[in-house]
Amino acid sequence: MTSDQPLPSPEIAPADGRLGVVCVGLGAVATTFIAGVELIRRGMAEPFGSLTQLGTIRLGKRTEERAPLIREFVPLSGLDDLVFGAWDPFEDDAYVSAVKAGVLDVGRHLEPIAEALRDIQPMPAAFDPAYVKRLDGPNVMADRSKRGQLEGIRDDLRAFRERHGCDRMVMIWCASTEVFVDPGPAHADLDRFVAAIDADDPAITPSMLYAYAALLEGVPFANGAPNLTVDIPALRDLASASGVPICGKDFKTGQTMVKTALAPMFKARMLGMDGWYSTNILGNRDGEVLDDPESFRTKETSKLGVLDTILQPDVYPQLYGDIDHVVRINYYPPRGDNKEGWDNIDFFGWLGYPMQMKVNFLCRDSILAAPLALDLTLFLDLAQRAGMAGIQEWLSFYFKAPQVAPGLYPEHDLFIQHTKLKNTLRWMMGEEQITHLGVEYYAEDYLPQD
Ligand SMILES: NC(=O)c1ccc[n+]([C@@H]2O[C@H](COP(=O)([O-])OP(=O)(O)OC[C@H]3O[C@@H](n4cnc5c(N)ncnc54)[C@H](O)[C@@H]3O)[C@@H](O)[C@H]2O)c1
Protein backbone atom coordinates (compact mmCIF):
# COMPACT_ATOMS: atom_id res chain seq x y z
CA MET A 1 0.00 0.00 0.00
CA THR A 2 1.30 3.47 -0.83
CA SER A 3 -0.09 6.79 0.29
CA ASP A 4 0.53 10.31 -1.02
CA GLN A 5 -0.34 11.73 2.38
CA PRO A 6 2.34 11.85 5.07
CA LEU A 7 1.62 9.04 7.51
CA PRO A 8 0.74 10.10 11.04
CA SER A 9 3.45 9.59 13.63
CA PRO A 10 3.02 6.33 15.53
CA GLU A 11 2.29 5.78 19.19
CA ILE A 12 5.36 4.24 20.80
CA ALA A 13 5.07 1.90 23.74
CA PRO A 14 7.63 2.53 26.50
CA ALA A 15 10.87 0.52 26.60
CA ASP A 16 10.08 -1.02 29.98
CA GLY A 17 11.45 -4.36 31.10
CA ARG A 18 14.08 -6.71 29.74
CA LEU A 19 15.04 -7.07 26.10
CA GLY A 20 16.33 -10.53 25.12
CA VAL A 21 18.95 -10.37 22.36
CA VAL A 22 19.54 -13.69 20.67
CA CYS A 23 22.46 -13.92 18.26
CA VAL A 24 22.59 -16.61 15.63
CA GLY A 25 26.30 -17.42 15.70
CA LEU A 26 28.59 -16.78 18.64
CA GLY A 27 31.72 -15.89 16.70
CA ALA A 28 33.84 -12.76 16.37
CA VAL A 29 31.08 -10.20 15.77
CA ALA A 30 28.63 -11.59 18.34
CA THR A 31 31.19 -11.91 21.13
CA THR A 32 32.65 -8.47 20.44
CA PHE A 33 29.12 -7.03 20.57
CA ILE A 34 28.19 -8.83 23.80
CA ALA A 35 31.51 -8.19 25.54
CA GLY A 36 31.32 -4.54 24.51
CA VAL A 37 27.89 -4.09 26.06
CA GLU A 38 29.04 -5.85 29.24
CA LEU A 39 32.05 -3.51 29.50
CA ILE A 40 30.13 -0.36 28.63
CA ARG A 41 27.38 -0.98 31.15
CA ARG A 42 29.99 -1.43 33.85
CA GLY A 43 31.52 1.90 32.83
CA MET A 44 34.72 0.17 31.71
CA ALA A 45 34.66 1.25 28.04
CA GLU A 46 33.04 3.74 25.69
CA PRO A 47 30.45 2.91 23.00
CA PHE A 48 32.46 4.43 20.16
CA GLY A 49 30.92 3.71 16.76
CA SER A 50 27.36 3.55 18.08
CA LEU A 51 24.88 6.14 16.85
CA THR A 52 22.27 5.14 19.43
CA GLN A 53 24.70 5.71 22.29
CA LEU A 54 26.65 8.77 21.15
CA GLY A 55 24.72 10.43 18.32
CA THR A 56 22.66 13.57 18.67
CA ILE A 57 19.80 14.72 16.51
CA ARG A 58 19.07 18.29 15.48
CA LEU A 59 15.44 19.33 15.94
CA GLY A 60 13.75 22.40 14.47
CA LYS A 61 15.57 25.44 13.12
CA ARG A 62 19.31 25.94 13.52
CA THR A 63 18.55 28.98 15.65
CA GLU A 64 16.64 26.83 18.17
CA GLU A 65 19.78 24.99 19.18
CA ARG A 66 17.90 21.80 20.07
CA ALA A 67 20.10 18.73 19.57
CA PRO A 68 19.39 16.03 22.16
CA LEU A 69 21.11 12.68 22.27
CA ILE A 70 19.20 10.18 20.14
CA ARG A 71 18.82 7.87 23.12
CA GLU A 72 17.17 10.68 25.07
CA PHE A 73 14.97 11.69 22.14
CA VAL A 74 13.46 8.29 21.29
CA PRO A 75 12.56 5.68 23.93
CA LEU A 76 15.30 3.06 23.52
CA SER A 77 16.07 0.16 25.82
CA GLY A 78 18.90 0.91 28.21
CA LEU A 79 22.00 -1.29 28.00
CA ASP A 80 21.32 -2.60 31.50
CA ASP A 81 18.08 -4.14 30.23
CA LEU A 82 19.71 -6.32 27.56
CA VAL A 83 20.12 -10.04 28.16
CA PHE A 84 22.04 -12.14 25.68
CA GLY A 85 21.81 -15.63 24.24
CA ALA A 86 23.15 -17.38 21.13
CA TRP A 87 23.22 -20.51 19.00
CA ASP A 88 26.42 -21.92 17.52
CA PRO A 89 27.52 -25.30 16.17
CA PHE A 90 30.68 -24.99 18.28
CA GLU A 91 30.38 -25.60 22.02
CA ASP A 92 32.59 -22.73 23.15
CA ASP A 93 30.94 -20.34 25.56
CA ALA A 94 31.16 -16.60 24.81
CA TYR A 95 34.39 -16.24 26.82
CA VAL A 96 36.23 -19.05 25.01
CA SER A 97 34.87 -17.98 21.65
CA ALA A 98 35.95 -14.37 22.25
CA VAL A 99 39.45 -15.52 23.22
CA LYS A 100 39.67 -17.63 20.07
CA ALA A 101 38.34 -14.80 17.89
CA GLY A 102 41.29 -12.73 19.10
CA VAL A 103 39.55 -9.39 18.68
CA LEU A 104 39.59 -8.09 22.25
CA ASP A 105 42.51 -7.92 24.63
CA VAL A 106 42.09 -10.84 27.06
CA GLY A 107 43.56 -9.16 30.14
CA ARG A 108 42.00 -5.77 29.64
CA HIS A 109 38.63 -6.56 28.10
CA LEU A 110 37.71 -10.22 28.63
CA GLU A 111 38.97 -11.17 32.11
CA PRO A 112 36.99 -8.47 33.95
CA ILE A 113 33.72 -9.76 32.46
CA ALA A 114 34.71 -13.44 32.18
CA GLU A 115 31.88 -14.64 34.40
CA ALA A 116 29.16 -12.93 32.37
CA LEU A 117 30.66 -14.28 29.16
CA ARG A 118 31.00 -17.83 30.47
CA ASP A 119 27.30 -17.76 31.33
CA ILE A 120 26.48 -17.51 27.65
CA GLN A 121 26.56 -21.11 26.48
CA PRO A 122 25.55 -21.54 22.86
CA MET A 123 22.32 -23.40 22.26
CA PRO A 124 22.62 -26.28 19.77
CA ALA A 125 22.43 -24.80 16.29
CA ALA A 126 20.15 -25.41 13.34
CA PHE A 127 23.22 -26.00 11.24
CA ASP A 128 23.88 -27.83 8.00
CA PRO A 129 27.43 -27.92 6.58
CA ALA A 130 25.96 -28.00 3.07
CA TYR A 131 25.32 -24.25 3.48
CA VAL A 132 28.63 -23.28 5.11
CA LYS A 133 31.15 -25.58 3.52
CA ARG A 134 34.23 -24.69 5.52
CA LEU A 135 32.69 -25.37 8.96
CA ASP A 136 31.35 -28.32 10.90
CA GLY A 137 30.73 -28.44 14.62
CA PRO A 138 29.21 -30.86 17.14
CA ASN A 139 26.77 -28.54 18.91
CA VAL A 140 23.82 -29.08 16.59
CA MET A 141 20.17 -29.93 17.06
CA ALA A 142 19.46 -33.64 17.27
CA ASP A 143 16.59 -33.45 14.81
CA ARG A 144 18.17 -32.59 11.46
CA SER A 145 14.88 -32.23 9.55
CA LYS A 146 13.95 -28.67 8.61
CA ARG A 147 10.62 -28.92 10.41
CA GLY A 148 12.39 -30.29 13.50
CA GLN A 149 14.95 -27.48 13.43
CA LEU A 150 12.25 -24.85 13.01
CA GLU A 151 10.35 -26.17 16.02
CA GLY A 152 13.63 -26.44 17.95
CA ILE A 153 14.40 -22.74 17.37
CA ARG A 154 10.86 -21.77 18.40
CA ASP A 155 11.19 -23.81 21.60
CA ASP A 156 14.54 -22.14 22.33
CA LEU A 157 13.01 -18.70 21.91
CA ARG A 158 10.13 -19.45 24.26
CA ALA A 159 12.42 -21.05 26.84
CA PHE A 160 14.84 -18.09 26.68
CA ARG A 161 12.02 -15.58 27.09
CA GLU A 162 10.69 -17.50 30.07
CA ARG A 163 14.05 -18.19 31.75
CA HIS A 164 15.25 -14.60 31.56
CA GLY A 165 11.89 -12.91 32.09
CA CYS A 166 12.14 -11.00 28.82
CA ASP A 167 9.40 -8.57 27.94
CA ARG A 168 10.55 -8.40 24.32
CA MET A 169 13.20 -10.01 22.13
CA VAL A 170 15.29 -9.32 19.03
CA MET A 171 17.12 -11.88 16.88
CA ILE A 172 20.25 -10.90 14.97
CA TRP A 173 22.04 -13.09 12.43
CA CYS A 174 25.77 -12.89 13.26
CA ALA A 175 26.49 -16.32 11.81
CA SER A 176 28.57 -17.33 8.83
CA THR A 177 27.70 -16.38 5.28
CA GLU A 178 25.75 -19.17 3.65
CA VAL A 179 26.28 -20.38 0.09
CA PHE A 180 24.57 -18.43 -2.67
CA VAL A 181 20.89 -19.27 -3.10
CA ASP A 182 18.72 -17.84 -5.86
CA PRO A 183 15.19 -16.82 -4.86
CA GLY A 184 12.87 -19.48 -6.28
CA PRO A 185 9.35 -20.92 -6.16
CA ALA A 186 9.84 -22.25 -2.62
CA HIS A 187 10.27 -18.66 -1.40
CA ALA A 188 7.43 -17.10 -3.36
CA ASP A 189 4.65 -17.37 -0.76
CA LEU A 190 4.08 -18.80 2.67
CA ASP A 191 2.19 -21.91 1.54
CA ARG A 192 5.01 -22.99 -0.75
CA PHE A 193 7.60 -22.03 1.83
CA VAL A 194 5.97 -24.21 4.50
CA ALA A 195 5.53 -27.09 2.04
CA ALA A 196 9.24 -26.81 1.17
CA ILE A 197 10.17 -27.00 4.87
CA ASP A 198 8.12 -30.18 5.26
CA ALA A 199 9.72 -31.63 2.13
CA ASP A 200 13.25 -30.81 3.37
CA ASP A 201 13.76 -28.81 0.19
CA PRO A 202 17.39 -27.56 -0.08
CA ALA A 203 16.03 -24.13 -1.10
CA ILE A 204 15.21 -23.59 2.61
CA THR A 205 18.44 -22.57 4.31
CA PRO A 206 19.12 -22.64 8.07
CA SER A 207 19.03 -18.84 8.16
CA MET A 208 15.48 -18.90 6.74
CA LEU A 209 14.44 -21.30 9.51
CA TYR A 210 15.79 -18.93 12.19
CA ALA A 211 14.06 -15.95 10.57
CA TYR A 212 10.78 -17.81 10.17
CA ALA A 213 10.90 -19.00 13.78
CA ALA A 214 11.54 -15.41 14.91
CA LEU A 215 8.55 -14.09 12.96
CA LEU A 216 6.29 -16.83 14.29
CA GLU A 217 7.34 -15.89 17.82
CA GLY A 218 6.88 -12.15 17.21
CA VAL A 219 10.62 -11.45 17.42
CA PRO A 220 12.13 -8.76 15.12
CA PHE A 221 14.95 -10.07 12.92
CA ALA A 222 18.10 -8.38 11.54
CA ASN A 223 20.36 -10.06 9.02
CA GLY A 224 24.03 -9.11 9.40
CA ALA A 225 25.20 -11.37 6.57
CA PRO A 226 24.45 -11.27 2.84
CA ASN A 227 22.34 -14.49 2.80
CA LEU A 228 18.88 -14.22 1.27
CA THR A 229 17.27 -15.24 4.62
CA VAL A 230 14.34 -12.91 5.31
CA ASP A 231 14.56 -11.11 1.94
CA ILE A 232 12.07 -13.41 0.22
CA PRO A 233 8.38 -12.72 -0.51
CA ALA A 234 7.13 -15.47 1.85
CA LEU A 235 8.87 -14.01 4.89
CA ARG A 236 8.52 -10.35 3.93
CA ASP A 237 4.75 -10.80 3.67
CA LEU A 238 4.62 -12.72 6.93
CA ALA A 239 6.60 -9.98 8.71
CA SER A 240 4.13 -7.34 7.50
CA ALA A 241 1.09 -9.46 8.33
CA SER A 242 2.29 -10.38 11.79
CA GLY A 243 3.50 -6.91 12.81
CA VAL A 244 7.17 -7.83 13.14
CA PRO A 245 10.01 -5.58 11.89
CA ILE A 246 12.80 -7.04 9.74
CA CYS A 247 15.94 -5.64 8.15
CA GLY A 248 19.13 -6.66 6.35
CA LYS A 249 21.36 -7.53 4.62
CA ASP A 250 25.07 -7.62 5.46
CA PHE A 251 26.55 -5.17 7.99
CA LYS A 252 28.14 -2.22 6.16
CA THR A 253 31.38 -1.91 8.07
CA GLY A 254 34.69 -1.60 6.20
CA GLN A 255 35.36 -1.27 2.52
CA THR A 256 31.72 -0.82 1.53
CA MET A 257 31.22 1.89 4.13
CA VAL A 258 34.16 3.74 2.55
CA LYS A 259 32.85 3.06 -0.95
CA THR A 260 29.40 4.44 -0.17
CA ALA A 261 30.96 7.56 1.33
CA LEU A 262 33.40 8.20 -1.54
CA ALA A 263 31.25 7.29 -4.55
CA PRO A 264 28.70 10.05 -3.78
CA MET A 265 31.60 12.54 -3.76
CA PHE A 266 32.71 11.60 -7.30
CA LYS A 267 29.12 11.67 -8.47
CA ALA A 268 28.33 15.01 -6.78
CA ARG A 269 31.26 16.63 -8.62
CA MET A 270 30.44 14.87 -11.92
CA LEU A 271 33.83 13.20 -12.03
CA GLY A 272 33.84 10.15 -14.31
CA MET A 273 35.13 6.69 -13.55
CA ASP A 274 36.90 3.93 -15.47
CA GLY A 275 37.37 1.44 -12.69
CA TRP A 276 37.21 0.62 -8.99
CA TYR A 277 39.33 -2.27 -7.81
CA SER A 278 38.79 -3.45 -4.22
CA THR A 279 40.73 -6.18 -2.52
CA ASN A 280 40.94 -7.40 1.08
CA ILE A 281 42.99 -9.73 3.20
CA LEU A 282 41.53 -11.14 6.38
CA GLY A 283 42.27 -14.14 8.53
CA ASN A 284 39.33 -14.72 10.84
CA ARG A 285 36.78 -17.55 10.61
CA ASP A 286 34.61 -15.33 8.42
CA GLY A 287 37.56 -15.08 6.01
CA GLU A 288 37.90 -18.85 6.03
CA VAL A 289 34.20 -19.30 5.23
CA LEU A 290 34.41 -16.68 2.46
CA ASP A 291 37.34 -18.57 0.97
CA ASP A 292 34.70 -21.01 -0.27
CA PRO A 293 33.63 -19.76 -3.73
CA GLU A 294 29.94 -20.38 -3.02
CA SER A 295 29.91 -18.29 0.16
CA PHE A 296 32.09 -15.67 -1.55
CA ARG A 297 29.53 -15.39 -4.34
CA THR A 298 26.88 -14.37 -1.79
CA LYS A 299 29.25 -11.73 -0.38
CA GLU A 300 30.43 -10.53 -3.80
CA THR A 301 26.85 -9.93 -4.95
CA SER A 302 26.23 -7.86 -1.84
CA LYS A 303 29.45 -5.83 -2.26
CA LEU A 304 29.14 -5.21 -6.01
CA GLY A 305 25.62 -3.77 -5.92
CA VAL A 306 26.43 -0.43 -4.33
CA LEU A 307 28.20 1.47 -7.13
CA ASP A 308 25.50 1.18 -9.77
CA THR A 309 22.75 2.70 -7.68
CA ILE A 310 24.96 5.54 -6.47
CA LEU A 311 26.57 6.40 -9.82
CA GLN A 312 23.53 5.75 -12.07
CA PRO A 313 25.35 4.70 -15.27
CA ASP A 314 22.04 4.72 -17.14
CA VAL A 315 21.56 8.43 -16.36
CA TYR A 316 25.27 9.34 -16.85
CA PRO A 317 26.61 6.91 -19.49
CA GLN A 318 29.48 9.24 -20.45
CA LEU A 319 30.71 9.28 -16.82
CA TYR A 320 29.87 5.83 -15.48
CA GLY A 321 28.77 3.71 -18.43
CA ASP A 322 31.89 1.57 -18.61
CA ILE A 323 33.32 0.90 -15.13
CA ASP A 324 35.38 -2.15 -14.23
CA HIS A 325 34.26 -2.87 -10.68
CA VAL A 326 36.18 -5.75 -9.09
CA VAL A 327 35.94 -7.05 -5.51
CA ARG A 328 38.30 -9.66 -4.07
CA ILE A 329 38.55 -11.22 -0.59
CA ASN A 330 41.63 -13.22 0.25
CA TYR A 331 41.90 -15.47 3.28
CA TYR A 332 45.24 -14.73 4.97
CA PRO A 333 45.37 -16.25 8.49
CA PRO A 334 48.17 -14.10 10.02
CA ARG A 335 45.89 -11.02 9.99
CA GLY A 336 43.11 -12.56 12.09
CA ASP A 337 40.25 -10.10 12.50
CA ASN A 338 42.42 -7.15 11.44
CA LYS A 339 41.36 -6.85 7.86
CA GLU A 340 43.31 -4.77 5.38
CA GLY A 341 41.47 -3.36 2.42
CA TRP A 342 42.89 -1.64 -0.64
CA ASP A 343 40.88 0.39 -3.09
CA ASN A 344 42.19 1.78 -6.33
CA ILE A 345 39.87 4.19 -8.10
CA ASP A 346 40.61 5.25 -11.66
CA PHE A 347 38.61 8.38 -12.31
CA PHE A 348 38.68 11.30 -14.73
CA GLY A 349 37.90 15.00 -14.69
CA TRP A 350 37.70 18.09 -16.88
CA LEU A 351 38.36 17.22 -20.53
CA GLY A 352 38.86 13.57 -19.62
CA TYR A 353 42.21 13.86 -17.79
CA PRO A 354 42.77 10.69 -15.70
CA MET A 355 43.47 10.64 -11.95
CA GLN A 356 43.75 7.96 -9.29
CA MET A 357 42.80 7.63 -5.68
CA LYS A 358 44.13 4.86 -3.44
CA VAL A 359 42.68 3.96 -0.07
CA ASN A 360 44.44 1.63 2.33
CA PHE A 361 42.07 0.82 5.20
CA LEU A 362 43.60 -1.05 8.13
CA CYS A 363 40.44 -1.84 9.99
CA ARG A 364 39.19 -4.25 12.62
CA ASP A 365 36.23 -6.11 11.27
CA SER A 366 34.37 -6.91 14.45
CA ILE A 367 35.21 -3.61 16.14
CA LEU A 368 33.36 -1.93 13.28
CA ALA A 369 30.49 -4.45 13.28
CA ALA A 370 29.72 -4.63 17.02
CA PRO A 371 28.21 -1.13 17.41
CA LEU A 372 26.06 -1.78 14.37
CA ALA A 373 24.69 -4.91 16.02
CA LEU A 374 23.85 -2.84 19.09
CA ASP A 375 22.15 -0.04 17.15
CA LEU A 376 20.15 -2.51 15.08
CA THR A 377 19.00 -4.34 18.19
CA LEU A 378 17.80 -1.15 19.85
CA PHE A 379 16.22 0.35 16.73
CA LEU A 380 14.42 -2.86 15.76
CA ASP A 381 12.94 -3.05 19.23
CA LEU A 382 11.92 0.62 18.93
CA ALA A 383 10.28 -0.10 15.56
CA GLN A 384 8.29 -2.95 17.07
CA ARG A 385 7.09 -0.81 19.95
CA ALA A 386 6.10 1.84 17.37
CA GLY A 387 4.00 -0.73 15.45
CA MET A 388 6.26 -0.51 12.36
CA ALA A 389 6.04 -3.94 10.75
CA GLY A 390 7.93 -5.49 7.84
CA ILE A 391 10.96 -3.97 6.12
CA GLN A 392 12.70 -1.18 8.04
CA GLU A 393 14.28 0.67 5.13
CA TRP A 394 15.31 3.52 7.43
CA LEU A 395 17.96 1.13 8.81
CA SER A 396 19.65 0.91 5.35
CA PHE A 397 22.46 2.97 6.92
CA TYR A 398 23.74 -0.24 8.51
CA PHE A 399 23.68 -2.54 5.47
CA LYS A 400 25.61 -3.27 2.30
CA ALA A 401 22.52 -4.60 0.51
CA PRO A 402 19.57 -2.88 2.17
CA GLN A 403 16.22 -4.59 2.05
CA VAL A 404 13.58 -2.40 0.42
CA ALA A 405 9.94 -2.77 -0.58
CA PRO A 406 9.45 -4.60 -3.90
CA GLY A 407 9.74 -2.18 -6.82
CA LEU A 408 12.05 0.25 -5.01
CA TYR A 409 15.77 0.51 -5.59
CA PRO A 410 17.88 0.56 -2.44
CA GLU A 411 19.50 3.80 -1.34
CA HIS A 412 23.24 3.16 -0.87
CA ASP A 413 24.67 6.65 -0.33
CA LEU A 414 25.81 6.65 3.32
CA PHE A 415 24.75 10.24 3.87
CA ILE A 416 21.30 9.85 2.36
CA GLN A 417 20.88 6.77 4.55
CA HIS A 418 21.97 8.77 7.59
CA THR A 419 19.51 11.58 6.80
CA LYS A 420 16.75 9.04 6.20
CA LEU A 421 17.40 7.39 9.56
CA LYS A 422 17.30 10.67 11.46
CA ASN A 423 14.24 11.94 9.60
CA THR A 424 12.47 8.68 10.47
CA LEU A 425 13.24 9.27 14.14
CA ARG A 426 11.91 12.85 13.81
CA TRP A 427 8.75 11.52 12.14
CA MET A 428 8.30 8.90 14.85
CA MET A 429 8.40 11.59 17.52
CA GLY A 430 6.21 14.10 15.64
CA GLU A 431 9.07 16.54 14.94
CA GLU A 432 9.47 18.58 11.74
CA GLN A 433 11.51 17.02 8.91
CA ILE A 434 14.82 18.71 8.20
CA THR A 435 15.19 19.41 4.48
CA HIS A 436 18.25 21.70 4.70
CA LEU A 437 16.44 24.23 2.53
CA GLY A 438 16.87 27.05 5.01
CA VAL A 439 15.55 29.95 2.86
CA GLU A 440 13.72 31.31 5.90
CA TYR A 441 17.05 32.54 7.30
CA TYR A 442 17.38 34.80 4.19
CA ALA A 443 13.80 36.07 3.98
CA GLU A 444 14.90 39.72 3.95
CA ASP A 445 17.30 39.14 1.06
CA TYR A 446 15.14 36.82 -1.01
CA LEU A 447 11.68 38.34 -0.69
CA PRO A 448 10.90 41.41 -2.82
CA GLN A 449 11.21 44.59 -0.70
CA ASP A 450 8.89 47.52 -1.39
N1 LIG B 1 32.81 -6.38 9.74
C1 LIG B 1 32.35 -7.58 9.92
O1 LIG B 1 32.81 -8.29 10.76
C2 LIG B 1 31.20 -8.05 9.07
C3 LIG B 1 30.66 -7.19 8.12
C4 LIG B 1 29.59 -7.60 7.36
C5 LIG B 1 29.08 -8.86 7.55
N2 LIG B 1 29.63 -9.70 8.44
C6 LIG B 1 29.07 -11.02 8.54
O2 LIG B 1 28.75 -11.31 9.89
C7 LIG B 1 28.84 -12.71 10.05
C8 LIG B 1 29.64 -13.00 11.31
O3 LIG B 1 30.99 -12.60 11.13
P1 LIG B 1 32.08 -13.12 12.18
O4 LIG B 1 33.34 -12.42 11.84
O5 LIG B 1 31.52 -13.05 13.54
O6 LIG B 1 32.22 -14.65 11.74
P2 LIG B 1 32.64 -15.88 12.69
O7 LIG B 1 32.99 -16.96 11.72
O8 LIG B 1 33.61 -15.47 13.71
O9 LIG B 1 31.29 -16.24 13.45
C9 LIG B 1 30.20 -16.83 12.81
C10 LIG B 1 29.70 -17.94 13.72
O10 LIG B 1 28.48 -18.43 13.16
C11 LIG B 1 28.44 -19.82 13.46
N3 LIG B 1 27.42 -20.42 12.60
C12 LIG B 1 27.51 -20.76 11.30
N4 LIG B 1 26.34 -21.29 10.88
C13 LIG B 1 25.49 -21.25 11.93
C14 LIG B 1 24.14 -21.66 12.12
N5 LIG B 1 23.44 -22.20 11.13
N6 LIG B 1 23.58 -21.46 13.33
C15 LIG B 1 24.30 -20.92 14.37
N7 LIG B 1 25.59 -20.53 14.25
C16 LIG B 1 26.17 -20.70 13.03
C17 LIG B 1 29.86 -20.29 13.23
O11 LIG B 1 30.12 -21.50 13.89
C18 LIG B 1 30.66 -19.13 13.82
O12 LIG B 1 31.00 -19.33 15.17
C19 LIG B 1 29.45 -13.29 8.79
O13 LIG B 1 28.43 -13.79 7.96
C20 LIG B 1 30.07 -12.09 8.15
O14 LIG B 1 30.17 -12.21 6.75
C21 LIG B 1 30.69 -9.32 9.22
The ligand as an ORCA input file, in Angstrom:
! r2SCAN-3c Opt
* xyz 0 1
  N      32.808     -6.384      9.742
  C      32.346     -7.583      9.918
  O      32.813     -8.288     10.758
  C      31.204     -8.054      9.068
  C      30.659     -7.193      8.123
  C      29.592     -7.603      7.364
  C      29.077     -8.858      7.546
  N      29.632     -9.697      8.440
  C      29.072    -11.024      8.545
  O      28.754    -11.308      9.885
  C      28.841    -12.707     10.050
  C      29.636    -12.999     11.309
  O      30.987    -12.603     11.133
  P      32.082    -13.118     12.181
  O      33.339    -12.417     11.842
  O      31.525    -13.046     13.539
  O      32.220    -14.648     11.744
  P      32.639    -15.878     12.688
  O      32.992    -16.958     11.722
  O      33.611    -15.472     13.710
  O      31.288    -16.237     13.446
  C      30.203    -16.833     12.811
  C      29.704    -17.944     13.722
  O      28.485    -18.435     13.157
  C      28.437    -19.817     13.458
  N      27.424    -20.421     12.597
  C      27.512    -20.764     11.303
  N      26.345    -21.291     10.883
  C      25.488    -21.251     11.929
  C      24.144    -21.660     12.121
  N      23.443    -22.198     11.134
  N      23.584    -21.462     13.332
  C      24.305    -20.920     14.369
  N      25.588    -20.529     14.248
  C      26.173    -20.696     13.030
  C      29.857    -20.289     13.230
  O      30.122    -21.501     13.893
  C      30.655    -19.129     13.817
  O      30.999    -19.330     15.170
  C      29.450    -13.291      8.789
  O      28.427    -13.788      7.961
  C      30.069    -12.089      8.152
  O      30.167    -12.209      6.750
  C      30.693     -9.318      9.222
*
